Amino acid sequence: MSKLKIAIIGSGSTYTPELIEGIIKRKRVLPISELVLMDIDENKLNVVGSLCRRMIEAEQLPCTVTLTQDLDEALRDADFVLAQIRVGKLSARVLDEKIPLKYGLIGQETCGIGGFFKAMRTIPVMLHIAERMEALCPDAWLINFSNPAGIITEALLKHTRIKMLGLCNVPYNMYKSIRETLALPDAKMTYVGLNHLSWITAIEHDGKDYLKTALELGLNSEAMKNIPSSGFSRELVGMVGAIPSSYLEYYYFKDKKLKLLEESELTRGEKCIGIEADLLRIYEDAELHVKPELLSSRGGANYSEVAISLVDAIWNDKREVHVVNLLNRGALSFMEDDDAVEMSAVIGKDGAVPVAVPGFDNRHIIDYMRMVKAYERETVAAAVTGSVDAAMRALLMNPLVGDYNTALACFGELKEAHKAYLPQFA
């Protein structure tokens, strides 16, 4: 088989051993000859990168492992680029969470005005990575796990020429928990939505649709570790007519979520800072050569399975169905062709072909997706152009923001707090 180079951008992330675990698991089908770990944080790169190197060596993979702070070195001649960046690190996330609370708004990593500013910081950097990919590895695939994944997908596919797919572990975890709850390990499901705004709308097994059964049971999928979840009632899932992802709690229970956040001693970002510090101390153990159990508490469950199985499907032209973020291209008739959506697609060497969902008629989901997509379009415009008008149009359409005076005041404070990472507004 041909040799394979993978570059991981943002390798100082404590999630990186998850990816290495996935690479090791598929060592017989992914002939990786070169793995480049890149990060701008030298200390984290060395600590996490050294553990990753020990994991590779312990499995005796015939693969060189390079640690670098040079983006161009990482990208040159890569076949796959896996991006998991966090611009401004966790301290910026904490600002996204805390400042909105002063204005009675939900502070959250990907939803509401906090998620908006994460997009503002991340999109310019991702556009730069894409620009360098066009020059140094134009045939490579970018698999992006950086949040907000759907909005970043829309920005890159509309404003660059690279091949890319956005990825999230929420669909995989929803599928897994529903199959286990219903004891239907081979059930096929229809997944419709945007990233972090999604629903299971069909559950099929042996020609029978089990969705009605699931709704009557009030079935929920397992919540993500990074979301304090209270779950959805039987009445709510019946009203929706589908099983929502746990992120819908921020929209369906906005007041309750806001109250919980206001009463919490620590934000999720502050908790993650503590978990990350503990993980880095564990990673420094020169005898450690496996992924530690503590990593599962970060909310990245099955990250390696999702990311590396997608690489496998493309590299080996497996024609498998995966849930990814990609352009709609007519698969959902009620969305625009160039809208980035999160849905099933057939994955092979030429990329992803979305699996059409004909006759979809759940008006609640259709209207919610259209509303939030309008927010996402303006968010991309604001991130790319630095237009404050586009930013305000976006925030007025976001279900977690809405009020103009509140949005403008909070926008101003967050823009000032993050100004080092917002070149488009300079």
N, C-alpha and C positions, 0 to 999 in steps of 0.2 A: 504494500500500500504506500501511497505518497506520504511524505513526511508532513507534519502539521505543526504550525506555530500558533500559539494562543497568547494574547496579551490581556492582562487583567489590569484595568485602570481603576485606581482606588484600592490598591492591594493592601494598604494599611488598615482597611476595615477588618474588624474582628470576625466578619462573616467569611473572609477568604478561605479559611480551612474547610468550610462547607463545600466550596467549589473544588478544592483539591480532593476532598473525599469523593465527589462525583467523578472527577477525572480518573482517580484510582479505580473506582468501581467499573469504569468502562475502558480500562487499559487495553483490553483485547480488541476493541473495535475503533478506538481513537488513537492512531499511531503518533502521539505527541512527541516531537523531537526537541521542541524548544518552548519553554514557558517563561514569559517575561512578566514580572510583577513590578508595577509602577505606582508610585505615590509621591506626593509633594512633601509629606511628613516623614522625615528621615528616620526618626526614632520608631514610629509605628511600622514603617516599611521594614526596618531591620528586625523588629521583634516578631511581627506576624510572618514576614518572609522567611525568617530562619526556621520557624515551625513548619511552614509549608515545604521548605527544602528537606527537612528531616522526614516529613511524611512521604515525600517522593522517594527519597533514598531508602527508607525502610521497606518500601514496596519494590525496590530495585527497578524502577522505571528508567528506560534508556533515554533520559530527557535532561537537557541542560536547564537549569533554573537561574535566571538573571534577575537581580534586584536593581532598579534604576529609578532616578527622579526625573529622567529625560523622556518626555512624551514621545519625541520622534524616534528615539532608540527602541522604545516599546512597540511602536506601530510599524516600523519598517518591515515590509514583506510579511506581515501577519496574515493569517487565514481567518482568524476570529478575534474580535475585540470584545471583551466583556467589561461593561462599564457599571460601576457601583459607587459613584462619587457622592460626596456630601459637602457642597460648597459652604464654607464657614464652619464646618464641623458641628458637633452636637451643641456647642454653645450658641450657634445661630438658631438651631432648632428650639432651644429653650426660649429665646427671644420671640420666636414665632408663636410659642405656646403662651407666654406670660403677658406680652404687651396687649394682645386682643382682649384679654380678660378685663383690662382696665376700661374697656369700652363696651362691656357686656357682650362680647363676641367670643365664639368658640376658638380657642387656640389649638390647632391640630396640625400634624406634620404634612398632610396632603389635602385636607378638606378646609374649606373656608379661606379666610384671609391669610392664615399661616401657610397653608398649602400654596396659595397664590405667590407669596414671597419666596417660598422654596423654588417654585418655577422660575421666578425672576432671577434668582441667583444661579440656577442650574443651567438654564437654556443657553446663555451666552457661552458657558464653558463647553457644553456639549456641541454647540455649533463649531467651536474652535477645534475640538477633537475630530469632528466630521470633516472639517476643512483639511486637517493634517492627514486624515485617512485617504481623502481624495488624492493627495499628493504622494503618499508613501505606501499605501496598500489599497488601491482602488477597487480590487476585487474582493476584499475582505467583507465579512458580515459583522455588523455591530449588533450585539445582543445587550440591550440596555435594561438594567435592573434599578437604576437611579429613579427616585421618586421626584415629582409625580409622573409615573411612567407613561400614562396615556397622553398627557399634554406634551411631554418630551418627544414622544413618537410623532405626534402631529407636527411639531416644530421641525424636526429633522427631515421627515418625509416631504414636507412642503418647501423647505428652504435649502436642502442639500441634495446631492446626487448619490449618496451612499446607499448601500443595501443594509437595512436594519429592521429589527423587530423589537418591540417592547415586551417586557416580561414581568410577571407578578406571581407570587406563590399562593395568592388567595384562591384562584380557580382550582388549583390542584388540591388544596386543603379542603375546599368545599366538596369536591367530588369524593375525596377519600372518606370524609366523615359521614356523608349521606349514604354512600355504599355500605359502610360499616353499620350504620344505624338500621338500615333496611335489610341488612344481610343479603345484599344483591351485589356481589363483587364485580360482576360484569355489566352492570347497568350502564346504559348510554344516556348522557344528559345533554340538554340544550342549554347553553349558557349565553346570555344576552346582556350587553351593557357597555359601559365605559369603565376605565380603570377606577376601582374603588367606588363604583356605582353600578352594581351588577346583580343579576337574578338567575336562578335555575328555573327554567320555564317548562321543562319536560324531563321525565325520568322513565326510560324505556328498558324493558327486559322481556325477552321472549315474546315480542309483539304486543306487550301490554304496557300502557302508560300508568305509572305509579304516582304521578304527581297528585292526583285527587286524594289518594290514600295519605300521601305525605302532608298535604294541606289539612286534612281532617285530623291528623295527629298533631298538628301544629309544629311540624318538624323544622328544626333549625339546623344549619350547618355549624360546625365547630368554630368558635370565635378565634380570631388571631390573638396571640399572646400579648401583642402591644395595644390591644383595645380592652378597656374595662367594660365587659359585656354584661348586659342584663337579659339579652335574648328577646325574641319576638313572640308575642302571644299567638294562640291558635286563631283568634279573631283577626289579628293583623295580617297574618300570612294568607288567611282566607280572603280578606279584603283585597290584598295585592294580587292574589291569584298566582303567586310564584314564591320561591324561597329566596329572600334577600341575603346578600353577603352582609357580614357583621358591620361593615363600614356604613351601611344604611341606617344604623342606629343614630349616627350623627344628624341625619336628616329627619327621620321619623320621630326621634325623641330629643329634639334640639334643646328644649328647656331643661330636661332632666340631665342631659350631657353637660350643658353649661354649668348647672348647679354642682355637679360632681367635680368638674374641673376647678370651679371656684373654691370648693371646700378641700381639695387635695393639698396635702402638705408639700408634695413634690410633683412636678410635672413629669410626664413620661420621659422627656428628654433628660431631666436631672437623674431619673432612675437609671437611664441608659448610660449616663456618664459613669455612675458607680459600677454598673455591670461591666462596662468596657474596661475600667481600671482593674477590676478583679480578673477579667479574662487576660489582659496584657501581662499581669503578674504570673498567671498560670502559664501563658505562652512562653515566658522567659526561661522556664525549666528546660534545660538542655537535654533532659532525658525524655521529655514528652514528644511523641511522634504520632499522636492520634488526636482527633477533634475532641475537646473536652465537653462534658455533658452540660456545663453551665451555658454554653452557646445557645441551647434550645430556648432559653428564657428571653432571648433578644427578639423573638417574633419572626425569625427567618426559617421556620420549620420547612423542611423539604426544599429549601433553596437549591441545593446541589442537584437534586433529582430534576427539578424544573429546568434549570439553566443548562446543565450538561446533556440532558436527554434531548434538548432542542439542538444543541451543537451536533450531537450524534445523528439526529434525524436529517439535518442538512448535509453533513459531510458524507453520510452513507446513503443518501437519497432514499430514506425509509418510507416516504409517503405516509407518515403517521399523522394522526389528528392531535393537535395541541391547541390549547387556548392561549392566544397571544394578542398583543396590541399591534394593529396594522390598519391600513386604509380600507374603508368599507367596500369600495368598488362594486356597489350594487347588491351586496349580500343581504343588507337590511334595507328594504325598499323605502322605509320612512326616514332614513338618514341620507345625507349627501354622500356622493361617491368618494370625496376626498376627506371625509370625516374619519379621524382615528377612532376605532372602536375596539372593544375587547371581546373576542368571540373565537369559536373553533375555526381552525384552518388546517388544510392538508400541507404538511411540511416535507419538502424535498430539496434537492440540490439547487433548484431554481428559486427557492424561497417558499413563500406561503400563499396559498389560495384560500380565501375565506369560504367557509361552508355556508351557503345561502340558507336563510330561514324563511321559506315562502309562507305567505298568508298570515304573518304575525299580526295579532289583533288585540294585544293587551294594551289598552289605551293609557293606563297609568304608567306603564314602563315607557311607552312611546313618548308621551308628553314629558316625563321626567328626563329621559335621555336628551330630547331636543333642547330642553331648558338648560341643562348642565353643559351640553355641547356648545350652546351659544356663549356661555361663560368661558369655556375652554378656548374657543376661537379668538375671543378678544384678549384672553390671557396670553396666547402665543403672539398676537399682534403687539401687545404691550412689551413683552419680553424682547422681541426682535427690534422694535423701533424706538422704545423708550417713550412712547406716547402716554402721557398721564390721562388723557381723555379715554384712550383704549382701556387703561387700567381701571378707571372709574366705571366705564360701561361694563367691564367684566364683573366687578364687585357688586354692582347693582343687580346683576343677573344671578349671582351666586345665592342659593337658598339659605346659606348660613350668614349672609351679610345683609344686603338689601337696602338699608337706610343710607341715604346719600351723605348727610352730615357726619354720621358715625363712621362710615367707610372712609370719607376724606380725612378725618382726623387721625384715625388709626393708620391709614395708608401713609400719611405724613410722618408719623412717629417711627413706623417700621422702615420706611425708606431711609430715614436718617440713621437708624440703628444699624442698617445693613449696607450703608453707602459704600463701604470698601469693596463690596461684592456686586455692585449694581452699576457697571460701566454705562449701560444704556441710558440711565437717568442722569449721568454726570453733566 
